[in-house]
Amino acid sequence: MTADNDLPERWPAGTLMSWLSPRDRRVLLSLGQSRRHDVGTVLIHQGDTSRTEILLLRSAGIRPASTACVKVSAHLANGSEAMLGIRVSGDVVGEMASLRRLPRSATVTACSPVLVHTILARDFLSFLDSSPPAWSALTRMVAERLDWANRRRLDMTGYDVPTRLARVLVELADRHGRPAPTGRDIGVELSQTELGRLVGAREDAVGKAVQRLKKAGLIQSGYRRYVINDVAGLSRYARGQDGTSSD
């Protein structure tokens, strides 16, 4: 199945597709075949030496405002797992292995139903070479991901778990959030375990942090869902400007 339309609302801010021109988006979508994958499907395996494909993500949800969500994780030598980030509709994954000609450095797993456009690496590189603005967009995307990783490293050094969680929730809501009846949904579905790997904390510590933020009236939570009740209040908390953010 191939995509024959290009809906702007499907390309969240900060993704490759959000920075491409309408023409380049249409060209990129035309390069690959699409296939639906369910939650839990492993799209890329860490260590895989195959570097022939780039994956472009698109929502397969039934709600118009839904977005694709995949997690990028890596297994360490001691058996633990680190979560490197999340990717959403309009993002590409697998491009670094092709550009660097190295084995896959991480595992990519679907956290929501997702349409995956599989594009041959050679076609992706030819597309970039044919459009200097597309190369610029890809460079910007990589820079954004580096900034995200650097912020998470700094958070782990300078903030407690509740504040780290607040900072991640605020960023997710800024990037991918959508209005909800009681506030702002962060726009992606994540378990407490996945949130813990994002902020560098155990699941039990994240659970306590979630309860703390709920008690302060800042968020609500459900199954893999988080709604910010008070965006300004959570932002102050994330900046350490609220007395409840420290023990």
CYANA upper distance limits for C-alpha pairs under 8 A (distance plus 0.5 A):
  1 MET  CA     33 GLN  CA      6.40
  1 MET  CA     34 SER  CA      5.91
  1 MET  CA     35 ARG  CA      7.32
  2 THR  CA     29 LEU  CA      8.32
  2 THR  CA     30 SER  CA      7.62
  2 THR  CA     32 GLY  CA      7.61
  2 THR  CA     33 GLN  CA      5.73
  2 THR  CA     34 SER  CA      6.10
  3 ALA  CA     29 LEU  CA      6.90
  3 ALA  CA     30 SER  CA      7.53
  3 ALA  CA     33 GLN  CA      8.40
  3 ALA  CA     34 SER  CA      7.68
  4 ASP  CA     30 SER  CA      8.36
  5 ASN  CA     26 ARG  CA      8.25
  6 ASP  CA     22 PRO  CA      8.42
  6 ASP  CA     25 ARG  CA      7.87
  6 ASP  CA     26 ARG  CA      7.31
  7 LEU  CA     11 TRP  CA      8.10
  8 PRO  CA     18 SER  CA      8.37
  9 GLU  CA     65 ALA  CA      8.09
 10 ARG  CA     58 ARG  CA      7.77
 10 ARG  CA     59 SER  CA      7.69
 10 ARG  CA     65 ALA  CA      8.24
 10 ARG  CA     67 THR  CA      7.39
 10 ARG  CA     89 SER  CA      6.75
 10 ARG  CA     90 GLY  CA      7.54
 11 TRP  CA     15 THR  CA      7.26
 11 TRP  CA     17 MET  CA      6.38
 11 TRP  CA     18 SER  CA      5.78
 11 TRP  CA     89 SER  CA      6.30
 11 TRP  CA     90 GLY  CA      5.37
 12 PRO  CA     18 SER  CA      6.80
 12 PRO  CA     88 VAL  CA      8.16
 12 PRO  CA     89 SER  CA      7.19
 12 PRO  CA     90 GLY  CA      7.24
 12 PRO  CA    175 ARG  CA      7.42
 12 PRO  CA    176 HIS  CA      6.67
 13 ALA  CA     18 SER  CA      6.19
 13 ALA  CA    175 ARG  CA      6.53
 13 ALA  CA    176 HIS  CA      7.91
 14 GLY  CA     18 SER  CA      6.94
 14 GLY  CA     19 TRP  CA      7.95
 14 GLY  CA    141 MET  CA      7.41
 14 GLY  CA    144 GLU  CA      7.94
 14 GLY  CA    175 ARG  CA      7.52
 15 THR  CA     19 TRP  CA      7.34
 15 THR  CA     88 VAL  CA      8.21
 15 THR  CA     89 SER  CA      8.13
 15 THR  CA     90 GLY  CA      5.87
 15 THR  CA     91 ASP  CA      5.51
 15 THR  CA    141 MET  CA      6.99
 16 LEU  CA     20 LEU  CA      7.02
 16 LEU  CA     90 GLY  CA      6.48
 16 LEU  CA     91 ASP  CA      6.00
 16 LEU  CA     92 VAL  CA      7.53
 16 LEU  CA    137 ALA  CA      6.67
 16 LEU  CA    138 LEU  CA      6.70
 16 LEU  CA    141 MET  CA      6.45
 17 MET  CA     25 ARG  CA      6.79
 17 MET  CA     90 GLY  CA      5.31
 17 MET  CA     91 ASP  CA      7.21
 18 SER  CA     90 GLY  CA      7.36
 19 TRP  CA    137 ALA  CA      6.18
 20 LEU  CA     24 ASP  CA      6.32
 20 LEU  CA     25 ARG  CA      6.45
 20 LEU  CA    133 PRO  CA      7.93
 20 LEU  CA    134 ALA  CA      6.68
 20 LEU  CA    137 ALA  CA      6.94
 21 SER  CA     25 ARG  CA      6.68
 22 PRO  CA     26 ARG  CA      6.79
 23 ARG  CA     27 VAL  CA      6.78
 24 ASP  CA     28 LEU  CA      6.54
 24 ASP  CA    131 SER  CA      8.39
 24 ASP  CA    134 ALA  CA      7.79
 25 ARG  CA     29 LEU  CA      6.64
 26 ARG  CA     30 SER  CA      6.69
 27 VAL  CA     31 LEU  CA      7.14
 27 VAL  CA    127 PHE  CA      8.49
 28 LEU  CA     32 GLY  CA      8.03
 28 LEU  CA    124 PHE  CA      8.20
 28 LEU  CA    127 PHE  CA      7.79
 29 LEU  CA    117 HIS  CA      7.84
 31 LEU  CA    119 ILE  CA      6.48
 31 LEU  CA    123 ASP  CA      7.60
 31 LEU  CA    124 PHE  CA      8.39
 32 GLY  CA    117 HIS  CA      5.73
 32 GLY  CA    118 THR  CA      5.49
 32 GLY  CA    119 ILE  CA      5.00
 32 GLY  CA    120 LEU  CA      7.96
 33 GLN  CA    117 HIS  CA      5.82
 33 GLN  CA    118 THR  CA      6.12
 33 GLN  CA    119 ILE  CA      7.72
 34 SER  CA    115 LEU  CA      6.65
 34 SER  CA    116 VAL  CA      5.73
 34 SER  CA    117 HIS  CA      4.67
 34 SER  CA    118 THR  CA      6.79
 35 ARG  CA    115 LEU  CA      5.95
 35 ARG  CA    116 VAL  CA      5.90
 35 ARG  CA    117 HIS  CA      7.18
 36 ARG  CA     60 ALA  CA      7.28
 36 ARG  CA    113 PRO  CA      7.57
 36 ARG  CA    114 VAL  CA      6.18
 36 ARG  CA    115 LEU  CA      4.92
 36 ARG  CA    116 VAL  CA      6.82
 37 HIS  CA     41 THR  CA      6.86
 37 HIS  CA    110 ALA  CA      7.92
 37 HIS  CA    113 PRO  CA      6.27
 37 HIS  CA    114 VAL  CA      5.87
 37 HIS  CA    115 LEU  CA      6.81
 37 HIS  CA    116 VAL  CA      7.83
 38 ASP  CA    110 ALA  CA      7.32
 38 ASP  CA    112 SER  CA      7.09
 38 ASP  CA    113 PRO  CA      5.09
 38 ASP  CA    114 VAL  CA      7.11
 39 VAL  CA    109 THR  CA      8.37
 39 VAL  CA    110 ALA  CA      5.56
 39 VAL  CA    111 CYS  CA      5.58
 39 VAL  CA    112 SER  CA      5.33
 39 VAL  CA    113 PRO  CA      5.94
 39 VAL  CA    114 VAL  CA      8.41
 40 GLY  CA    109 THR  CA      6.45
 40 GLY  CA    110 ALA  CA      5.69
 40 GLY  CA    111 CYS  CA      6.66
 40 GLY  CA    112 SER  CA      8.36
 41 THR  CA    109 THR  CA      6.12
 41 THR  CA    110 ALA  CA      5.86
 42 VAL  CA    107 THR  CA      7.69
 42 VAL  CA    108 VAL  CA      6.39
 42 VAL  CA    109 THR  CA      4.86
 42 VAL  CA    110 ALA  CA      6.97
 43 LEU  CA    107 THR  CA      8.01
 43 LEU  CA    108 VAL  CA      5.92
 43 LEU  CA    109 THR  CA      6.18
 43 LEU  CA    110 ALA  CA      7.63
 44 ILE  CA     48 ASP  CA      8.24
 44 ILE  CA     94 GLY  CA      8.00
 44 ILE  CA    104 ARG  CA      8.09
 44 ILE  CA    106 ALA  CA      7.98
 44 ILE  CA    107 THR  CA      5.71
 44 ILE  CA    108 VAL  CA      5.45
 44 ILE  CA    109 THR  CA      7.71
 45 HIS  CA    104 ARG  CA      7.32
 45 HIS  CA    106 ALA  CA      7.10
 45 HIS  CA    107 THR  CA      5.06
 45 HIS  CA    108 VAL  CA      7.23
 46 GLN  CA     74 ALA  CA      7.38
 46 GLN  CA     75 HIS  CA      8.49
 46 GLN  CA    103 PRO  CA      8.14
 46 GLN  CA    104 ARG  CA      5.57
 46 GLN  CA    105 SER  CA      5.79
 46 GLN  CA    106 ALA  CA      4.80
 46 GLN  CA    107 THR  CA      5.09
 47 GLY  CA    103 PRO  CA      5.78
 47 GLY  CA    104 ARG  CA      5.38
 47 GLY  CA    105 SER  CA      6.53
 47 GLY  CA    106 ALA  CA      7.74
 48 ASP  CA    103 PRO  CA      5.97
 48 ASP  CA    104 ARG  CA      5.72
 49 THR  CA    102 LEU  CA      7.58
 49 THR  CA    103 PRO  CA      4.86
 49 THR  CA    104 ARG  CA      6.86
 50 SER  CA    103 PRO  CA      7.41
 50 SER  CA    104 ARG  CA      8.14
 51 ARG  CA     94 GLY  CA      8.22
 51 ARG  CA     97 ALA  CA      6.41
 51 ARG  CA     98 SER  CA      5.58
 51 ARG  CA    101 ARG  CA      7.43
 51 ARG  CA    102 LEU  CA      8.04
 51 ARG  CA    103 PRO  CA      7.50
 51 ARG  CA    104 ARG  CA      7.89
 51 ARG  CA    121 ALA  CA      7.79
 52 THR  CA     98 SER  CA      7.27
 52 THR  CA    120 LEU  CA      6.18
 52 THR  CA    121 ALA  CA      5.56
 52 THR  CA    122 ARG  CA      7.97
 53 GLU  CA     94 GLY  CA      7.57
 53 GLU  CA     95 GLU  CA      8.40
 53 GLU  CA     98 SER  CA      8.13
 53 GLU  CA    118 THR  CA      6.83
 53 GLU  CA    119 ILE  CA      6.02
 53 GLU  CA    120 LEU  CA      5.01
 53 GLU  CA    121 ALA  CA      5.41
 54 ILE  CA     92 VAL  CA      7.32
 54 ILE  CA     93 VAL  CA      6.70
 54 ILE  CA     94 GLY  CA      5.64
 54 ILE  CA     95 GLU  CA      6.02
 54 ILE  CA     98 SER  CA      8.29
 54 ILE  CA    118 THR  CA      6.47
 54 ILE  CA    119 ILE  CA      5.61
 54 ILE  CA    120 LEU  CA      6.62
 54 ILE  CA    121 ALA  CA      6.22
 54 ILE  CA    124 PHE  CA      7.82
 55 LEU  CA     92 VAL  CA      5.94
 55 LEU  CA     93 VAL  CA      5.79
 55 LEU  CA     94 GLY  CA      6.80
 55 LEU  CA     95 GLU  CA      8.36
 55 LEU  CA    116 VAL  CA      6.59
 55 LEU  CA    117 HIS  CA      6.11
 55 LEU  CA    118 THR  CA      5.38
 55 LEU  CA    119 ILE  CA      6.70
 56 LEU  CA     89 SER  CA      8.43
 56 LEU  CA     90 GLY  CA      7.11
 56 LEU  CA     91 ASP  CA      6.48
 56 LEU  CA     92 VAL  CA      4.91
 56 LEU  CA     93 VAL  CA      7.12
 56 LEU  CA    116 VAL  CA      6.19
 56 LEU  CA    117 HIS  CA      5.41
 56 LEU  CA    118 THR  CA      7.06
 56 LEU  CA    119 ILE  CA      8.05
 57 LEU  CA     68 ALA  CA      7.13
 57 LEU  CA     88 VAL  CA      7.07
 57 LEU  CA     89 SER  CA      5.45
 57 LEU  CA     90 GLY  CA      6.06
 57 LEU  CA     91 ASP  CA      6.19
 57 LEU  CA     92 VAL  CA      6.70
 57 LEU  CA     93 VAL  CA      8.48
 57 LEU  CA    114 VAL  CA      7.23
 57 LEU  CA    115 LEU  CA      6.49
 57 LEU  CA    116 VAL  CA      5.48
 57 LEU  CA    117 HIS  CA      6.92
 58 ARG  CA     67 THR  CA      7.69
 58 ARG  CA     68 ALA  CA      6.16
 58 ARG  CA     88 VAL  CA      7.96
 58 ARG  CA     89 SER  CA      4.92
 58 ARG  CA     90 GLY  CA      6.58
 58 ARG  CA    114 VAL  CA      6.43
 58 ARG  CA    115 LEU  CA      5.38
 58 ARG  CA    116 VAL  CA      6.74
 58 ARG  CA    117 HIS  CA      8.17
 59 SER  CA     66 SER  CA      7.10
 59 SER  CA     67 THR  CA      5.32
 59 SER  CA     68 ALA  CA      4.73
 59 SER  CA     69 CYS  CA      8.49
 59 SER  CA     89 SER  CA      6.24
 59 SER  CA    113 PRO  CA      7.47
 59 SER  CA    114 VAL  CA      5.57
 59 SER  CA    115 LEU  CA      6.22
 60 ALA  CA     67 THR  CA      8.16
 60 ALA  CA     68 ALA  CA      7.27
 60 ALA  CA    113 PRO  CA      5.79
 60 ALA  CA    114 VAL  CA      5.17
 60 ALA  CA    115 LEU  CA      5.79
 61 GLY  CA     66 SER  CA      6.22
 61 GLY  CA     67 THR  CA      7.45
 61 GLY  CA     68 ALA  CA      7.98
 61 GLY  CA    112 SER  CA      8.34
 61 GLY  CA    113 PRO  CA      6.57
 61 GLY  CA    114 VAL  CA      7.77
 62 ILE  CA     66 SER  CA      7.81
 65 ALA  CA    178 ARG  CA      8.01
 66 SER  CA    187 GLY  CA      7.86
 67 THR  CA     88 VAL  CA      6.82
 67 THR  CA     89 SER  CA      6.04
 67 THR  CA    187 GLY  CA      7.68
 67 THR  CA    188 VAL  CA      7.57
 68 ALA  CA     87 ARG  CA      8.31
 68 ALA  CA     88 VAL  CA      5.38
 68 ALA  CA     89 SER  CA      5.32
 68 ALA  CA    111 CYS  CA      8.36
 68 ALA  CA    112 SER  CA      6.47
 68 ALA  CA    113 PRO  CA      7.07
 68 ALA  CA    114 VAL  CA      5.69
 68 ALA  CA    115 LEU  CA      8.14
 68 ALA  CA    188 VAL  CA      8.32
 69 CYS  CA     86 ILE  CA      7.25
 69 CYS  CA     87 ARG  CA      6.24
 69 CYS  CA     88 VAL  CA      5.08
 69 CYS  CA     89 SER  CA      7.49
 69 CYS  CA    110 ALA  CA      6.80
 69 CYS  CA    111 CYS  CA      5.80
 69 CYS  CA    112 SER  CA      5.93
 69 CYS  CA    113 PRO  CA      8.30
 69 CYS  CA    114 VAL  CA      7.70
 69 CYS  CA    188 VAL  CA      6.71
 69 CYS  CA    189 GLU  CA      7.75
 70 VAL  CA     86 ILE  CA      6.12
 70 VAL  CA     87 ARG  CA      5.80
 70 VAL  CA     88 VAL  CA      6.95
 70 VAL  CA    108 VAL  CA      6.93
 70 VAL  CA    109 THR  CA      5.87
 70 VAL  CA    110 ALA  CA      4.81
 70 VAL  CA    111 CYS  CA      5.44
 70 VAL  CA    112 SER  CA      7.46
 71 LYS  CA     83 MET  CA      7.68
 71 LYS  CA     84 LEU  CA      8.27
 71 LYS  CA     85 GLY  CA      6.59
 71 LYS  CA     86 ILE  CA      4.97
 71 LYS  CA     87 ARG  CA      6.89
 71 LYS  CA    108 VAL  CA      6.11
 71 LYS  CA    109 THR  CA      5.88
 71 LYS  CA    110 ALA  CA      7.02
 71 LYS  CA    111 CYS  CA      7.08
 72 VAL  CA     83 MET  CA      6.46
 72 VAL  CA     84 LEU  CA      5.94
 72 VAL  CA     85 GLY  CA      5.82
 72 VAL  CA     86 ILE  CA      6.30
 72 VAL  CA     87 ARG  CA      7.99
 72 VAL  CA    106 ALA  CA      6.80
 72 VAL  CA    107 THR  CA      6.19
 72 VAL  CA    108 VAL  CA      5.14
 72 VAL  CA    109 THR  CA      7.23
 73 SER  CA     81 GLU  CA      7.26
 73 SER  CA     82 ALA  CA      6.02
 73 SER  CA     83 MET  CA      4.72
 73 SER  CA     84 LEU  CA      5.81
 73 SER  CA     85 GLY  CA      7.71
 73 SER  CA    106 ALA  CA      6.02
 73 SER  CA    107 THR  CA      5.77
 73 SER  CA    108 VAL  CA      7.01
 74 ALA  CA     81 GLU  CA      6.19
 74 ALA  CA     82 ALA  CA      5.82
 74 ALA  CA     83 MET  CA      6.96
 74 ALA  CA     84 LEU  CA      7.67
 74 ALA  CA    105 SER  CA      7.73
 74 ALA  CA    106 ALA  CA      5.27
 74 ALA  CA    107 THR  CA      6.50
 75 HIS  CA     79 GLY  CA      6.85
 75 HIS  CA     80 SER  CA      6.38
 75 HIS  CA     81 GLU  CA      4.94
 75 HIS  CA     82 ALA  CA      6.86
 75 HIS  CA    106 ALA  CA      8.27
 76 LEU  CA     80 SER  CA      5.95
 76 LEU  CA     81 GLU  CA      6.47
 76 LEU  CA     82 ALA  CA      7.85
 81 GLU  CA    197 ARG  CA      8.24
 82 ALA  CA    197 ARG  CA      6.30
 82 ALA  CA    198 LEU  CA      8.24
 82 ALA  CA    200 GLY  CA      8.46
 83 MET  CA    194 GLU  CA      7.70
 83 MET  CA    197 ARG  CA      5.49
 83 MET  CA    198 LEU  CA      5.95
 84 LEU  CA    149 ALA  CA      7.87
 84 LEU  CA    198 LEU  CA      7.32
 85 GLY  CA    149 ALA  CA      8.33
 85 GLY  CA    198 LEU  CA      7.18
 87 ARG  CA     91 ASP  CA      6.49
 87 ARG  CA     92 VAL  CA      8.34
 87 ARG  CA     93 VAL  CA      8.34
 93 VAL  CA    108 VAL  CA      8.47
 94 GLY  CA     98 SER  CA      7.46
 94 GLY  CA    104 ARG  CA      7.77
 95 GLU  CA     99 LEU  CA      6.65
 95 GLU  CA    121 ALA  CA      8.21
 96 MET  CA    100 ARG  CA      6.36
 96 MET  CA    101 ARG  CA      8.42
 97 ALA  CA    101 ARG  CA      5.84
 97 ALA  CA    102 LEU  CA      5.56
 97 ALA  CA    103 PRO  CA      6.45
 97 ALA  CA    104 ARG  CA      6.01
 97 ALA  CA    105 SER  CA      7.80
 98 SER  CA    102 LEU  CA      7.54
 98 SER  CA    121 ALA  CA      6.88
110 ALA  CA    114 VAL  CA      7.41
111 CYS  CA    189 GLU  CA      7.35
111 CYS  CA    190 LEU  CA      7.66
112 SER  CA    189 GLU  CA      7.68
119 ILE  CA    123 ASP  CA      7.26
119 ILE  CA    124 PHE  CA      6.99
120 LEU  CA    124 PHE  CA      6.79
121 ALA  CA    125 LEU  CA      6.65
122 ARG  CA    126 SER  CA      6.61
123 ASP  CA    127 PHE  CA      6.59
124 PHE  CA    128 LEU  CA      6.85
125 LEU  CA    129 ASP  CA      6.65
126 SER  CA    130 SER  CA      6.65
127 PHE  CA    131 SER  CA      6.99
127 PHE  CA    134 ALA  CA      8.42
128 LEU  CA    132 PRO  CA      7.12
128 LEU  CA    134 ALA  CA      6.04
128 LEU  CA    135 TRP  CA      5.82
129 ASP  CA    135 TRP  CA      7.81
131 SER  CA    135 TRP  CA      7.27
132 PRO  CA    136 SER  CA      6.85
133 PRO  CA    137 ALA  CA      6.66
134 ALA  CA    138 LEU  CA      6.73
135 TRP  CA    139 THR  CA      6.72
136 SER  CA    140 ARG  CA      6.70
137 ALA  CA    141 MET  CA      6.70
138 LEU  CA    142 VAL  CA      6.80
139 THR  CA    143 ALA  CA      6.71
140 ARG  CA    144 GLU  CA      6.68
141 MET  CA    145 ARG  CA      6.87
142 VAL  CA    146 LEU  CA      6.78
143 ALA  CA    147 ASP  CA      6.71
144 GLU  CA    148 TRP  CA      6.77
145 ARG  CA    149 ALA  CA      6.79
146 LEU  CA    150 ASN  CA      6.65
147 ASP  CA    151 ARG  CA      6.67
148 TRP  CA    152 ARG  CA      6.86
149 ALA  CA    153 ARG  CA      6.88
150 ASN  CA    154 LEU  CA      6.77
151 ARG  CA    155 ASP  CA      6.52
152 ARG  CA    156 MET  CA      6.79
152 ARG  CA    198 LEU  CA      8.27
152 ARG  CA    199 VAL  CA      7.25
153 ARG  CA    157 THR  CA      7.08
154 LEU  CA    158 GLY  CA      6.65
155 ASP  CA    159 TYR  CA      5.92
155 ASP  CA    164 ARG  CA      6.43
155 ASP  CA    199 VAL  CA      8.33
156 MET  CA    160 ASP  CA      8.03
156 MET  CA    164 ARG  CA      7.70
156 MET  CA    199 VAL  CA      7.58
156 MET  CA    200 GLY  CA      7.25
159 TYR  CA    163 THR  CA      6.43
159 TYR  CA    164 ARG  CA      6.48
160 ASP  CA    164 ARG  CA      6.67
160 ASP  CA    246 SER  CA      7.90
161 VAL  CA    165 LEU  CA      6.53
161 VAL  CA    199 VAL  CA      7.84
161 VAL  CA    201 ALA  CA      7.32
161 VAL  CA    205 ALA  CA      7.57
161 VAL  CA    206 VAL  CA      7.42
161 VAL  CA    209 ALA  CA      7.01
162 PRO  CA    166 ALA  CA      6.66
162 PRO  CA    206 VAL  CA      7.89
162 PRO  CA    209 ALA  CA      5.09
162 PRO  CA    210 VAL  CA      7.81
162 PRO  CA    212 ARG  CA      7.91
162 PRO  CA    213 LEU  CA      7.90
162 PRO  CA    245 SER  CA      7.36
163 THR  CA    167 ARG  CA      6.65
163 THR  CA    237 TYR  CA      7.21
163 THR  CA    238 ALA  CA      5.76
163 THR  CA    239 ARG  CA      8.37
163 THR  CA    240 GLY  CA      7.76
163 THR  CA    245 SER  CA      6.68
164 ARG  CA    168 VAL  CA      6.84
164 ARG  CA    199 VAL  CA      6.52
164 ARG  CA    238 ALA  CA      7.64
165 LEU  CA    169 LEU  CA      6.66
165 LEU  CA    195 LEU  CA      8.15
165 LEU  CA    199 VAL  CA      6.81
165 LEU  CA    206 VAL  CA      8.06
165 LEU  CA    209 ALA  CA      7.76
165 LEU  CA    210 VAL  CA      8.47
166 ALA  CA    170 VAL  CA      6.61
166 ALA  CA    234 LEU  CA      6.87
166 ALA  CA    235 SER  CA      7.96
166 ALA  CA    237 TYR  CA      7.42
166 ALA  CA    238 ALA  CA      5.63
167 ARG  CA    171 GLU  CA      6.77
167 ARG  CA    235 SER  CA      7.88
167 ARG  CA    238 ALA  CA      5.34
167 ARG  CA    239 ARG  CA      8.22
168 VAL  CA    172 LEU  CA      6.61
168 VAL  CA    198 LEU  CA      8.45
168 VAL  CA    199 VAL  CA      7.88
169 LEU  CA    173 ALA  CA      6.57
169 LEU  CA    186 ILE  CA      7.19
170 VAL  CA    174 ASP  CA      6.58
170 VAL  CA    186 ILE  CA      8.31
170 VAL  CA    231 VAL  CA      8.02
170 VAL  CA    234 LEU  CA      7.62
170 VAL  CA    235 SER  CA      6.94
170 VAL  CA    238 ALA  CA      8.21
171 GLU  CA    175 ARG  CA      6.68
172 LEU  CA    176 HIS  CA      6.17
172 LEU  CA    177 GLY  CA      7.07
172 LEU  CA    186 ILE  CA      6.07
172 LEU  CA    187 GLY  CA      7.75
172 LEU  CA    188 VAL  CA      8.22
173 ALA  CA    177 GLY  CA      4.48
173 ALA  CA    178 ARG  CA      7.90
173 ALA  CA    184 ARG  CA      7.57
173 ALA  CA    185 ASP  CA      7.21
173 ALA  CA    186 ILE  CA      4.57
173 ALA  CA    187 GLY  CA      6.98
174 ASP  CA    186 ILE  CA      8.25
176 HIS  CA    186 ILE  CA      6.71
176 HIS  CA    187 GLY  CA      5.47
176 HIS  CA    188 VAL  CA      7.54
177 GLY  CA    184 ARG  CA      6.79
177 GLY  CA    185 ASP  CA      5.85
177 GLY  CA    186 ILE  CA      4.72
177 GLY  CA    187 GLY  CA      4.75
177 GLY  CA    188 VAL  CA      8.18
178 ARG  CA    184 ARG  CA      6.19
178 ARG  CA    185 ASP  CA      5.86
178 ARG  CA    186 ILE  CA      7.19
178 ARG  CA    187 GLY  CA      6.39
179 PRO  CA    183 GLY  CA      6.78
179 PRO  CA    184 ARG  CA      5.15
179 PRO  CA    185 ASP  CA      6.58
180 ALA  CA    184 ARG  CA      5.50
180 ALA  CA    185 ASP  CA      6.13
180 ALA  CA    227 VAL  CA      7.81
182 THR  CA    227 VAL  CA      8.05
182 THR  CA    228 ILE  CA      8.38
182 THR  CA    229 ASN  CA      6.33
183 GLY  CA    227 VAL  CA      6.83
183 GLY  CA    228 ILE  CA      6.01
183 GLY  CA    229 ASN  CA      4.98
183 GLY  CA    230 ASP  CA      7.20
183 GLY  CA    231 VAL  CA      8.07
184 ARG  CA    227 VAL  CA      5.88
184 ARG  CA    228 ILE  CA      5.61
184 ARG  CA    229 ASN  CA      7.13
184 ARG  CA    231 VAL  CA      7.93
185 ASP  CA    225 ARG  CA      8.14
185 ASP  CA    226 TYR  CA      6.51
185 ASP  CA    227 VAL  CA      4.72
185 ASP  CA    228 ILE  CA      6.73
186 ILE  CA    225 ARG  CA      8.31
186 ILE  CA    226 TYR  CA      6.60
186 ILE  CA    227 VAL  CA      6.60
186 ILE  CA    228 ILE  CA      7.75
188 VAL  CA    225 ARG  CA      7.89
189 GLU  CA    224 ARG  CA      5.37
189 GLU  CA    225 ARG  CA      5.83
189 GLU  CA    226 TYR  CA      8.27
190 LEU  CA    194 GLU  CA      6.41
190 LEU  CA    195 LEU  CA      6.96
190 LEU  CA    224 ARG  CA      5.17
190 LEU  CA    225 ARG  CA      7.09
191 SER  CA    195 LEU  CA      6.75
191 SER  CA    223 TYR  CA      7.89
191 SER  CA    224 ARG  CA      5.25
191 SER  CA    225 ARG  CA      8.33
192 GLN  CA    196 GLY  CA      6.46
192 GLN  CA    203 GLU  CA      6.56
192 GLN  CA    206 VAL  CA      7.00
192 GLN  CA    207 GLY  CA      7.30
192 GLN  CA    224 ARG  CA      7.97
193 THR  CA    197 ARG  CA      6.88
193 THR  CA    202 ARG  CA      7.93
193 THR  CA    203 GLU  CA      5.65
193 THR  CA    206 VAL  CA      8.41
194 GLU  CA    198 LEU  CA      6.82
195 LEU  CA    199 VAL  CA      6.82
195 LEU  CA    206 VAL  CA      7.89
196 GLY  CA    200 GLY  CA      6.18
196 GLY  CA    201 ALA  CA      5.24
196 GLY  CA    202 ARG  CA      6.17
196 GLY  CA    203 GLU  CA      6.08
196 GLY  CA    205 ALA  CA      8.42
196 GLY  CA    206 VAL  CA      6.28
197 ARG  CA    201 ALA  CA      6.72
197 ARG  CA    202 ARG  CA      8.01
201 ALA  CA    205 ALA  CA      6.77
201 ALA  CA    206 VAL  CA      6.99
202 ARG  CA    206 VAL  CA      6.87
203 GLU  CA    207 GLY  CA      6.61
204 ASP  CA    208 LYS  CA      6.85
205 ALA  CA    209 ALA  CA      6.71
206 VAL  CA    210 VAL  CA      6.56
207 GLY  CA    211 GLN  CA      6.81
208 LYS  CA    212 ARG  CA      6.67
209 ALA  CA    213 LEU  CA      6.79
210 VAL  CA    214 LYS  CA      6.63
210 VAL  CA    221 SER  CA      8.45
211 GLN  CA    215 LYS  CA      6.49
212 ARG  CA    216 ALA  CA      6.80
213 LEU  CA    217 GLY  CA      6.98
213 LEU  CA    218 LEU  CA      5.97
213 LEU  CA    219 ILE  CA      6.49
214 LYS  CA    218 LEU  CA      6.19
214 LYS  CA    219 ILE  CA      5.54
214 LYS  CA    220 GLN  CA      6.41
214 LYS  CA    221 SER  CA      8.42
216 ALA  CA    244 THR  CA      8.34
217 GLY  CA    229 ASN  CA      7.41
217 GLY  CA    230 ASP  CA      7.94
218 LEU  CA    228 ILE  CA      6.50
218 LEU  CA    229 ASN  CA      5.71
218 LEU  CA    230 ASP  CA      5.64
218 LEU  CA    231 VAL  CA      8.01
218 LEU  CA    233 GLY  CA      7.14
218 LEU  CA    234 LEU  CA      6.37
219 ILE  CA    226 TYR  CA      7.41
219 ILE  CA    227 VAL  CA      6.05
219 ILE  CA    228 ILE  CA      4.83
219 ILE  CA    229 ASN  CA      5.52
219 ILE  CA    230 ASP  CA      7.58
220 GLN  CA    226 TYR  CA      6.33
220 GLN  CA    227 VAL  CA      5.63
220 GLN  CA    228 ILE  CA      6.91
220 GLN  CA    229 ASN  CA      7.33
221 SER  CA    225 ARG  CA      6.14
221 SER  CA    226 TYR  CA      5.02
221 SER  CA    227 VAL  CA      6.77
222 GLY  CA    226 TYR  CA      6.95
228 ILE  CA    234 LEU  CA      8.06
230 ASP  CA    234 LEU  CA      6.58
231 VAL  CA    235 SER  CA      6.57
232 ALA  CA    236 ARG  CA      6.78
233 GLY  CA    237 TYR  CA      6.71
234 LEU  CA    238 ALA  CA      6.52
235 SER  CA    239 ARG  CA      6.83
236 ARG  CA    240 GLY  CA      6.83
236 ARG  CA    241 GLN  CA      5.56
236 ARG  CA    242 ASP  CA      6.48
237 TYR  CA    241 GLN  CA      6.07
237 TYR  CA    242 ASP  CA      5.43
237 TYR  CA    243 GLY  CA      8.49
237 TYR  CA    244 THR  CA      8.08
237 TYR  CA    245 SER  CA      6.39
238 ALA  CA    245 SER  CA      8.35
240 GLY  CA    245 SER  CA      6.66
240 GLY  CA    246 SER  CA      8.37
241 GLN  CA    245 SER  CA      8.30
